[in-house]
């Protein structure tokens, strides 16, 4: 009974163990499978199925060869058969599997044989791990190593791999070519045997520092197989390996470079002072100061007696002396020398300096007397060196030095002077560019901040996006749409961002600052402003980048201003309209002037009509006077002559010679009276005194005639006896004074009149002043005051001006300013008026 109980307990424990083992196998992250002697799967866990991509039922119908890559089947079969035959108990194999989806994966397979008590094969227990990722990494690493080996083999730089003791482990062919050793010879050597600059202690110290810092970059020298020493530029990296750090170095043969540097160093030793000086004069932003510094530098560096710098002018037609050596001269002596030098060379092609400036090539003369191009400035000079001043490929002048020694200048001197010339040319060009930049900056500052034209820089990008959304609604007529929806226009106006405004714009709107103007923008818009803004929106919709129109705005104080607006998209901002310039020119005065001009034109039309009416009245008056006076007189004369004729012919019985003589005398008196009347009419039409005596005496006569005609007390005074004016100008001035006196007679109710002529450079001032009732301000601005309007127009035609002032009860003063020298070109209307009188 006891044995049975123990057996059952053991069986239960075994079942529990099997159950626990099954759970472990099922939950294991690695693939586990059992295979029988025929290589067919018996059991597989979920991890194994996931790795190979097959379901458990499918695998139980397959052998391991069915899912093994063909190239790995043979080795797997061989190991499995040895395991079945008992020749081995287990094996580990890395092999490829073909998943159910066709993908090839790598797995590490560990297989153990399960045998019975007799040692016979029962099955295998296989453990499978997916090592695909590791294999891919190894393959990539192998490819990278292969590439590195190829690079090391083909690179022109040398490669050395050594341990921390300095033993050389690996070299590439390039290093072998540098040193003359074979790869095998170098692999038996140490760095100590090659290093030519450091001793063993220093080499060991350097290796420790490189390992500590992880690398280094330095210059050293290595001994070659033939005993030569080569200069190397070395770059060290430390490779950490399982066996310890290794030193990997790339070396570049810079022997030729170092030799060239050494030669250059010797050359630069002489050039150092020149370089420092060139840096100093390149800091100058004035061409003349640059030239003085160059000459000063040359005096310290080269053995020469005299030197000069010449520049071509902008037209490339003249050479101008920029600087010249003083040669110990000062004051007037130096000025005389400079003047003499300037006169010797003035155009490209003249002398050596001119030839070099023209052709852009250096000239070095060992004996100047053998060159026909040379112009002798000093009989002691024997040799000359001249190089061009160039910027890029453009020659801007030349530098020349002269010596009293034959063949004084070498090729090195030419190089030195060429370097100096390049530095000088750059400095001179920098000075020019600096001046140009300053000028451009000033121009931009004037054009924007200081421009009298109000300018705005605005961002319309938000407006553009908003309008693009509106366009998607398929609106056909945006102009009508904006008329019906004014709130859309206002919304677009709010979306405009003001980036910058200039001072003129701030002043135009009477704002204190930019911020104040931007804050007050809603208040400056008028209906006309919104109409203009609608045109800007239409321009954006139509894809235009430029717009000009007229509009009106309000200042912050509420005053209306008229503007001409130019709206321009900045190039490069056509897509988003992020930058738009708006110029708003104040045309308020122009608008007012246009209104004034329209009013003036209306006045001129009225004046023309008035003048036409006056001419007709004058014609009628002249006709009446000729008819009433001359006509009657001529009729009487004809009757008298007929009577005299009858008496002489004896047709009258009472003929008496004395009576006829008396009638002839009466007839002569009548003729004289008629002549006076004709002269009076002619004088009224065009006074002869103006032609005979000049303007001053004609005005004096006119004043006397006016006094006789009106009975007013008149006084005439002139500072000059004669005024020289063209004929039409004289008659115009005469008519102005005549019209002023006529106005006095008609309207002033005056007792006294004063006419004064005085010199008022650059012309004359003629005033007519009365003591009458005085003209009112209303009368001065009346449109139908044709007399005053005629005076103003006549004066304007002469290039002069009229001042009319008056005070009630104190009279009126008319002052005309006439320039002494002016051209008067009368219109047809003016000529007609002059011919027919006022």
Secondary structure, 3 states (H helix, E strand, C coil): CHHHHHHHHHHHHHHHHHHHHHHHHHHCCCEEEEECCCCEEEEECHHHHHHHCCCHHHHCCCEHHHHECHHHHHHHHHHHHHHHHCCCCEEEEEEEEECCCCCEEEEEEEEEEEECCCCCEEEEEEEEEECHHHHHHHHHHHHHHHHHHHHHHHCCCEEEEEECCCEEEEECHHHHHHHCCCHHHHCCCEHHHHECCCCHHHHHHHHHHHHHHCEEEEEEEEECCCCCEEEEEEEEEEEEECCEEEEEEEEEECHHHHHHHHHHHHHHHHHHHHHHHHHHHHCCCCHHHHHHHHHHHHHHHCCCCEEEEEEECCCCCCEEEEEECCCCCCHHHHHHHHHHHHHHCCCCCCHHHHHHHHHCCCEEECCHHHCCCCCCCCCCCCEEEEEEEEECCEEEEEEEEEECCCCCCCHHHHHHHHHHHHHHHHHHHHHHHHHHHHHHHHHHHHHCCCCCCEEEEEECHHHHHHHHHHHCCCCCCHHHHHHHCHHHHHHHHHHCEEEEECHHHHHHCCCCCHHHHHHCHHHHECHHHHHHHHHHHHHHHCCCCEEEEEEEEECCCCCEEEEEEEEEECCCCCCCCCCEEEEEEECHHHHHHHHHHHHHHHHHHHHHHHHHHHHHHHHHHHHHHHHHHHHHHHHHHHHHHHHHHHHHCCCCCCCCHHHHHHHHHHHHHHHHHHHHHHHHHHHHHCCHHHHHHCHHHHHHHHHHHHHHHHCCEEEEEECCCCCCCCHHHHHHHHHHHHHHHHHHHHHHCCCEEEEEEEEECCEEEEEEEECCCCCCHHHHHCCCCHHHHHHHHHHHHCCCEEEEEEECCCEEEEEEEEECCCCCCCCHHHHHHHHHCC
